Amino acid sequence: MNYRIAVIPGDGIGPEVVEQTLRVLDAVGGKYGHSFEYVKALAGGCAIDEKGECLPQETIDICKGSDAVLLGAVGGWKWDTLPGDQRPERALLGLRKELGLFANLRPALLFDELADACPLKPEIVEGGLDIVVVRELTGGIYFGEKGTTDTDLGPAAYDVEQYAEGEVRRIAKVAFDMAMKRGKKLTSVDKANVLESSRLWRRVVAEVAEDYPEVEVNNFYIDNAAMQLVRNPKQFDVIVTSNIFGDILSDEASMITGSIGMLPSASLAEGNFGMYEPVHGSAPDIAGQNIANPMATILSAAMMLRYTFGLGEEADCIENAVRKVLADGCRTADIAREGEKVSGTRETGDLIVQAI
Ligand code: NAD
Protein backbone atom coordinates (compact mmCIF):
# COMPACT_ATOMS: atom_id res chain seq x y z
CA MET A 1 0.00 0.00 0.00
CA ASN A 2 1.01 3.64 -0.54
CA TYR A 3 0.46 6.19 2.18
CA ARG A 4 0.89 9.95 1.98
CA ILE A 5 2.12 11.57 5.19
CA ALA A 6 2.32 15.32 5.82
CA VAL A 7 5.55 15.85 7.74
CA ILE A 8 5.96 18.96 9.89
CA PRO A 9 9.44 18.84 11.46
CA GLY A 10 8.96 22.21 13.21
CA ASP A 11 11.58 23.80 15.44
CA GLY A 12 14.37 22.90 17.87
CA ILE A 13 14.86 19.15 18.10
CA GLY A 14 11.76 18.58 15.92
CA PRO A 15 13.72 18.11 12.65
CA GLU A 16 16.27 15.81 14.34
CA VAL A 17 13.72 13.41 15.86
CA VAL A 18 11.52 13.47 12.75
CA GLU A 19 14.50 12.56 10.52
CA GLN A 20 15.12 9.37 12.52
CA THR A 21 11.41 8.57 12.52
CA LEU A 22 11.21 8.71 8.71
CA ARG A 23 14.16 6.29 8.51
CA VAL A 24 12.29 3.94 10.83
CA LEU A 25 9.11 4.24 8.75
CA ASP A 26 11.10 3.48 5.59
CA ALA A 27 12.59 0.40 7.23
CA VAL A 28 9.15 -0.91 8.22
CA GLY A 29 7.77 -0.04 4.78
CA GLY A 30 10.62 -1.99 3.16
CA LYS A 31 10.00 -4.99 5.39
CA TYR A 32 6.25 -5.18 4.83
CA GLY A 33 5.99 -3.84 1.27
CA HIS A 34 4.46 -0.41 1.93
CA SER A 35 5.66 2.89 0.58
CA PHE A 36 5.35 6.11 2.52
CA GLU A 37 5.35 9.39 0.64
CA TYR A 38 6.42 12.35 2.77
CA VAL A 39 5.21 15.85 1.99
CA LYS A 40 7.13 18.37 4.10
CA ALA A 41 5.29 21.39 5.48
CA LEU A 42 6.18 24.37 7.65
CA ALA A 43 4.60 25.25 11.00
CA GLY A 44 5.78 27.03 14.12
CA GLY A 45 8.75 29.36 14.42
CA CYS A 46 10.36 28.30 11.12
CA ALA A 47 7.07 29.16 9.35
CA ILE A 48 7.03 32.59 11.03
CA ASP A 49 10.57 33.20 9.77
CA GLU A 50 9.89 32.01 6.23
CA LYS A 51 6.23 32.86 5.65
CA GLY A 52 5.39 35.43 8.29
CA GLU A 53 2.81 33.23 10.04
CA CYS A 54 3.00 30.13 12.24
CA LEU A 55 0.46 28.10 10.26
CA PRO A 56 0.43 28.98 6.57
CA GLN A 57 -2.63 27.96 4.54
CA GLU A 58 -0.34 25.82 2.36
CA THR A 59 0.48 23.67 5.40
CA ILE A 60 -3.20 23.17 6.21
CA ASP A 61 -3.83 22.18 2.58
CA ILE A 62 -0.94 19.68 2.61
CA CYS A 63 -2.28 18.12 5.83
CA LYS A 64 -5.81 17.89 4.45
CA GLY A 65 -4.47 16.26 1.28
CA SER A 66 -2.59 13.58 3.25
CA ASP A 67 -3.60 10.37 5.03
CA ALA A 68 -1.98 11.46 8.32
CA VAL A 69 0.28 14.12 9.82
CA LEU A 70 3.59 13.58 11.63
CA LEU A 71 4.75 16.55 13.69
CA GLY A 72 8.03 17.13 15.54
CA ALA A 73 7.60 20.11 17.85
CA VAL A 74 7.18 23.86 17.56
CA GLY A 75 8.44 26.85 19.52
CA GLY A 76 11.67 28.20 20.90
CA TRP A 77 13.39 31.07 22.66
CA LYS A 78 13.74 33.05 19.47
CA TRP A 79 9.98 33.62 19.27
CA ASP A 80 9.23 33.85 23.01
CA THR A 81 8.81 37.63 22.98
CA LEU A 82 6.06 37.62 20.32
CA PRO A 83 2.51 38.37 21.54
CA GLY A 84 0.52 35.25 22.53
CA ASP A 85 -1.62 35.13 19.40
CA GLN A 86 1.47 35.24 17.12
CA ARG A 87 3.56 32.60 18.86
CA PRO A 88 4.64 29.37 17.16
CA GLU A 89 2.55 27.22 19.54
CA ARG A 90 -0.62 28.77 18.07
CA ALA A 91 0.01 26.49 15.09
CA LEU A 92 -0.99 23.51 17.24
CA LEU A 93 -4.40 24.98 18.12
CA GLY A 94 -4.88 25.92 14.47
CA LEU A 95 -4.06 22.40 13.28
CA ARG A 96 -6.44 20.83 15.82
CA LYS A 97 -9.23 23.13 14.71
CA GLU A 98 -8.62 22.93 10.96
CA LEU A 99 -8.20 19.17 10.97
CA GLY A 100 -11.08 18.47 13.41
CA LEU A 101 -8.80 16.61 15.84
CA PHE A 102 -11.23 16.04 18.70
CA ALA A 103 -9.65 13.01 20.40
CA ASN A 104 -6.23 13.07 22.00
CA LEU A 105 -4.70 9.70 22.87
CA ARG A 106 -1.84 9.66 25.34
CA PRO A 107 -0.47 6.24 26.22
CA ALA A 108 1.45 5.96 29.49
CA LEU A 109 3.51 2.81 29.15
CA LEU A 110 6.25 1.92 31.58
CA PHE A 111 8.98 -0.03 29.80
CA ASP A 112 10.45 -2.69 32.12
CA GLU A 113 13.95 -1.55 31.18
CA LEU A 114 13.19 1.98 32.43
CA ALA A 115 11.26 0.99 35.55
CA ASP A 116 13.63 2.87 37.82
CA ALA A 117 12.80 6.13 36.01
CA CYS A 118 9.33 5.88 37.57
CA PRO A 119 8.98 8.25 40.52
CA LEU A 120 6.60 5.86 42.35
CA LYS A 121 7.66 3.06 44.70
CA PRO A 122 8.57 -0.14 42.80
CA GLU A 123 5.79 -2.17 44.48
CA ILE A 124 3.15 0.26 43.12
CA VAL A 125 4.14 -0.31 39.48
CA GLU A 126 5.42 -3.87 39.75
CA GLY A 127 4.35 -5.95 36.75
CA GLY A 128 4.18 -2.92 34.46
CA LEU A 129 1.91 -0.05 33.71
CA ASP A 130 -0.07 0.44 30.52
CA ILE A 131 -2.69 3.21 30.50
CA VAL A 132 -4.20 5.29 27.71
CA VAL A 133 -5.75 8.65 28.50
CA VAL A 134 -8.36 9.69 25.91
CA ARG A 135 -8.84 13.45 26.21
CA GLU A 136 -11.53 15.50 24.47
CA LEU A 137 -9.55 18.11 22.56
CA THR A 138 -11.79 20.65 20.86
CA GLY A 139 -14.51 21.48 23.39
CA GLY A 140 -15.05 22.37 27.03
CA ILE A 141 -13.72 25.34 28.93
CA TYR A 142 -10.73 25.97 26.63
CA PHE A 143 -13.10 26.76 23.78
CA GLY A 144 -16.19 27.99 25.67
CA GLU A 145 -17.43 31.53 25.99
CA LYS A 146 -15.01 33.74 27.91
CA GLY A 147 -14.97 37.32 28.99
CA THR A 148 -14.77 39.87 31.75
CA THR A 149 -17.45 41.53 33.81
CA ASP A 150 -17.89 43.77 36.84
CA THR A 151 -18.96 42.42 40.21
CA ASP A 152 -19.42 43.76 43.77
CA LEU A 153 -15.93 42.46 44.48
CA GLY A 154 -14.38 44.20 41.49
CA PRO A 155 -13.62 43.20 37.89
CA ALA A 156 -14.08 39.48 37.22
CA ALA A 157 -13.26 37.07 34.40
CA TYR A 158 -15.03 33.89 33.34
CA ASP A 159 -14.61 30.84 31.09
CA VAL A 160 -17.55 28.58 30.34
CA GLU A 161 -17.37 24.78 30.42
CA GLN A 162 -19.95 23.51 27.95
CA TYR A 163 -20.35 20.12 26.30
CA ALA A 164 -22.90 19.01 23.73
CA GLU A 165 -24.17 15.43 23.83
CA GLY A 166 -22.68 14.80 20.37
CA GLU A 167 -19.23 15.90 21.52
CA VAL A 168 -19.32 13.55 24.49
CA ARG A 169 -20.75 10.70 22.43
CA ARG A 170 -18.00 10.78 19.79
CA ILE A 171 -15.14 10.91 22.31
CA ALA A 172 -16.79 8.17 24.39
CA LYS A 173 -16.98 5.95 21.29
CA VAL A 174 -13.27 6.45 20.59
CA ALA A 175 -12.54 5.46 24.19
CA PHE A 176 -14.83 2.40 24.18
CA ASP A 177 -13.34 1.21 20.86
CA MET A 178 -9.90 1.59 22.40
CA ALA A 179 -10.95 -0.34 25.51
CA MET A 180 -12.27 -3.16 23.29
CA LYS A 181 -8.83 -3.48 21.69
CA ARG A 182 -7.12 -3.47 25.09
CA GLY A 183 -8.15 -4.59 28.57
CA LYS A 184 -11.91 -3.88 28.17
CA LYS A 185 -11.92 -1.51 31.12
CA LEU A 186 -12.94 2.14 30.88
CA THR A 187 -12.82 4.83 33.55
CA SER A 188 -14.74 8.02 32.80
CA VAL A 189 -13.53 11.01 34.79
CA ASP A 190 -15.74 14.00 35.61
CA LYS A 191 -16.91 16.21 38.46
CA ALA A 192 -20.56 15.20 38.36
CA ASN A 193 -21.07 15.95 42.07
CA VAL A 194 -20.66 19.67 41.27
CA LEU A 195 -20.84 20.41 37.54
CA GLU A 196 -23.92 20.25 35.32
CA SER A 197 -21.71 19.65 32.26
CA SER A 198 -20.22 16.63 34.05
CA ARG A 199 -23.67 15.22 34.76
CA LEU A 200 -24.44 15.37 31.03
CA TRP A 201 -21.02 13.80 30.34
CA ARG A 202 -21.74 10.91 32.72
CA ARG A 203 -25.23 10.30 31.30
CA VAL A 204 -23.99 10.18 27.69
CA VAL A 205 -21.08 7.87 28.57
CA ALA A 206 -23.61 5.52 30.21
CA GLU A 207 -25.74 5.57 27.05
CA VAL A 208 -22.74 4.76 24.82
CA ALA A 209 -21.76 1.98 27.25
CA GLU A 210 -24.95 0.09 26.31
CA ASP A 211 -23.37 -0.61 22.91
CA TYR A 212 -20.26 -2.07 24.57
CA PRO A 213 -21.56 -4.66 27.07
CA GLU A 214 -18.13 -6.33 27.30
CA VAL A 215 -16.44 -3.19 28.63
CA GLU A 216 -16.39 -2.71 32.38
CA VAL A 217 -17.11 0.97 33.07
CA ASN A 218 -16.55 3.00 36.20
CA ASN A 219 -16.88 6.72 36.94
CA PHE A 220 -14.36 8.67 39.00
CA TYR A 221 -14.44 12.26 40.13
CA ILE A 222 -11.35 14.14 38.88
CA ASP A 223 -9.93 14.67 42.37
CA ASN A 224 -10.16 10.95 43.14
CA ALA A 225 -8.74 10.01 39.71
CA ALA A 226 -5.71 12.26 40.24
CA MET A 227 -5.13 10.58 43.61
CA GLN A 228 -5.69 7.01 42.37
CA LEU A 229 -3.23 7.51 39.52
CA VAL A 230 -0.35 7.75 41.97
CA ARG A 231 -1.85 5.46 44.62
CA ASN A 232 -2.78 2.50 42.42
CA PRO A 233 -2.18 3.26 38.72
CA LYS A 234 -2.38 -0.41 37.71
CA GLN A 235 -6.18 -0.34 38.19
CA PHE A 236 -6.53 1.78 35.01
CA ASP A 237 -6.73 0.66 31.40
CA VAL A 238 -8.44 3.40 29.34
CA ILE A 239 -9.38 6.74 30.90
CA VAL A 240 -11.75 9.09 29.06
CA THR A 241 -12.25 12.67 30.14
CA SER A 242 -12.87 16.28 29.17
CA ASN A 243 -10.38 18.73 27.70
CA ILE A 244 -9.25 20.40 30.93
CA PHE A 245 -9.28 17.29 33.15
CA GLY A 246 -7.49 15.36 30.39
CA ASP A 247 -4.84 18.05 30.07
CA ILE A 248 -3.90 17.52 33.70
CA LEU A 249 -4.42 13.75 33.99
CA SER A 250 -2.51 12.88 30.81
CA ASP A 251 0.55 14.76 32.06
CA GLU A 252 0.25 13.10 35.45
CA ALA A 253 -0.13 9.63 33.94
CA SER A 254 2.74 10.08 31.53
CA MET A 255 5.15 11.42 34.13
CA ILE A 256 4.66 8.24 36.13
CA THR A 257 6.50 6.49 33.30
CA GLY A 258 9.65 8.60 33.68
CA SER A 259 11.11 10.39 30.70
CA ILE A 260 9.38 12.88 28.45
CA GLY A 261 11.62 11.64 25.61
CA MET A 262 9.67 8.35 25.51
CA LEU A 263 6.08 9.59 25.28
CA PRO A 264 4.07 9.46 22.02
CA SER A 265 0.64 10.91 21.30
CA ALA A 266 -2.09 10.84 18.68
CA SER A 267 -4.87 13.31 17.92
CA LEU A 268 -7.71 11.81 15.91
CA ALA A 269 -10.49 13.21 13.75
CA GLU A 270 -13.68 11.52 12.50
CA GLY A 271 -12.74 8.60 10.28
CA ASN A 272 -9.18 7.45 10.71
CA PHE A 273 -7.33 10.70 10.05
CA GLY A 274 -4.87 11.68 12.76
CA MET A 275 -1.94 13.86 13.72
CA TYR A 276 0.91 12.14 15.55
CA GLU A 277 3.54 13.87 17.65
CA PRO A 278 5.76 13.39 20.67
CA VAL A 279 4.48 14.80 23.96
CA HIS A 280 7.67 16.81 24.47
CA GLY A 281 8.34 20.27 23.06
CA SER A 282 11.12 21.59 20.87
CA ALA A 283 13.74 21.41 23.66
CA PRO A 284 15.76 24.43 22.49
CA ASP A 285 18.32 23.73 25.23
CA ILE A 286 19.53 20.60 23.42
CA ALA A 287 18.61 21.38 19.79
CA GLY A 288 21.18 20.67 17.06
CA GLN A 289 23.43 18.63 19.35
CA ASN A 290 22.43 15.13 18.26
CA ILE A 291 21.47 14.20 21.84
CA ALA A 292 17.64 14.31 21.75
CA ASN A 293 15.76 11.07 22.29
CA PRO A 294 13.88 10.24 19.06
CA MET A 295 11.85 7.40 20.61
CA ALA A 296 8.75 9.48 21.48
CA THR A 297 8.40 10.49 17.82
CA ILE A 298 9.21 6.98 16.57
CA LEU A 299 6.54 5.55 18.91
CA SER A 300 4.12 8.22 17.62
CA ALA A 301 4.73 6.88 14.11
CA ALA A 302 3.86 3.40 15.41
CA MET A 303 0.56 4.83 16.65
CA MET A 304 0.00 6.29 13.16
CA LEU A 305 0.45 2.87 11.59
CA ARG A 306 -1.95 1.30 14.09
CA TYR A 307 -4.73 3.90 14.30
CA THR A 308 -4.78 5.63 10.92
CA PHE A 309 -3.44 2.96 8.56
CA GLY A 310 -4.73 -0.11 10.42
CA LEU A 311 -1.25 -1.70 10.27
CA GLY A 312 -1.14 -3.35 13.69
CA GLU A 313 1.65 -5.81 12.91
CA GLU A 314 3.87 -3.06 11.51
CA ALA A 315 3.17 -0.91 14.59
CA ASP A 316 4.10 -3.84 16.85
CA CYS A 317 7.31 -4.21 14.84
CA ILE A 318 8.38 -0.63 15.67
CA GLU A 319 7.42 -0.95 19.34
CA ASN A 320 9.26 -4.26 19.64
CA ALA A 321 12.33 -2.73 17.99
CA VAL A 322 12.30 0.09 20.57
CA ARG A 323 11.92 -2.49 23.35
CA LYS A 324 14.81 -4.51 21.93
CA VAL A 325 17.25 -1.61 21.72
CA LEU A 326 16.34 -0.60 25.27
CA ALA A 327 16.90 -4.19 26.43
CA ASP A 328 20.26 -4.16 24.62
CA GLY A 329 21.25 -1.09 26.63
CA CYS A 330 20.68 1.78 24.18
CA ARG A 331 20.14 4.95 26.22
CA THR A 332 19.95 8.58 25.12
CA ALA A 333 21.18 11.13 27.68
CA ASP A 334 17.68 11.76 29.12
CA ILE A 335 17.17 8.12 30.13
CA ALA A 336 20.75 7.06 30.89
CA ARG A 337 21.79 6.43 34.46
CA GLU A 338 25.14 7.52 35.75
CA GLY A 339 27.97 5.53 34.18
CA GLU A 340 25.81 4.12 31.35
CA LYS A 341 26.96 4.50 27.75
CA VAL A 342 25.00 7.27 26.01
CA SER A 343 23.75 7.03 22.40
CA GLY A 344 23.10 10.04 20.21
CA THR A 345 19.92 10.76 18.23
CA ARG A 346 21.27 9.28 14.97
CA GLU A 347 22.84 6.26 16.60
CA THR A 348 19.54 5.49 18.34
CA GLY A 349 17.79 5.72 14.96
CA ASP A 350 20.42 3.37 13.46
CA LEU A 351 19.88 0.79 16.20
CA ILE A 352 16.08 0.85 15.84
CA VAL A 353 16.35 0.53 12.05
CA GLN A 354 18.67 -2.44 12.51
CA ALA A 355 16.31 -4.03 15.02
CA ILE A 356 13.47 -3.76 12.49
P1 NAD B 1 10.31 20.65 26.30
O1 NAD B 1 9.51 19.40 26.30
O2 NAD B 1 10.74 21.13 24.98
O3 NAD B 1 11.61 20.42 27.19
C1 NAD B 1 11.56 20.15 28.59
C2 NAD B 1 12.87 19.46 29.02
O4 NAD B 1 12.86 18.13 28.52
C3 NAD B 1 14.11 20.13 28.45
O5 NAD B 1 15.15 20.07 29.40
C4 NAD B 1 14.48 19.29 27.24
O6 NAD B 1 15.85 19.28 26.94
C5 NAD B 1 13.98 17.90 27.68
N1 NAD B 1 13.53 17.12 26.52
C6 NAD B 1 12.38 17.33 25.81
N2 NAD B 1 12.29 16.45 24.81
C7 NAD B 1 13.39 15.68 24.87
C8 NAD B 1 13.90 14.60 24.08
N3 NAD B 1 13.23 14.12 23.02
N4 NAD B 1 15.07 14.05 24.42
C9 NAD B 1 15.75 14.49 25.48
N5 NAD B 1 15.35 15.51 26.27
C10 NAD B 1 14.19 16.10 25.97
O7 NAD B 1 9.46 21.72 27.07
P2 NAD B 1 9.76 23.29 27.30
O8 NAD B 1 11.22 23.49 27.55
O9 NAD B 1 8.77 23.73 28.29
O10 NAD B 1 9.37 23.98 25.91
C11 NAD B 1 10.30 24.31 24.88
C12 NAD B 1 9.54 24.88 23.71
O11 NAD B 1 8.69 23.88 23.16
C13 NAD B 1 8.63 26.04 24.09
O12 NAD B 1 8.67 26.99 23.06
C14 NAD B 1 7.26 25.40 24.19
O13 NAD B 1 6.22 26.29 23.98
C15 NAD B 1 7.35 24.37 23.10
N6 NAD B 1 6.45 23.22 23.25
C16 NAD B 1 5.97 22.68 22.09
C17 NAD B 1 5.17 21.56 22.15
C18 NAD B 1 4.70 20.96 20.86
O14 NAD B 1 5.19 21.32 19.80
N7 NAD B 1 3.74 20.05 20.89
C19 NAD B 1 4.86 20.98 23.38
C20 NAD B 1 5.41 21.53 24.53
C21 NAD B 1 6.21 22.65 24.46
Residues whose N, C-alpha, C, O or C-beta is under 5 A from the ligand:
A	BS01	NAD	G72 A73 V74 G75 G76 E89 I260 G261 P278 V279 H280 G281 S282 A283 P284 D285 I286 I291 A292 N293 D334
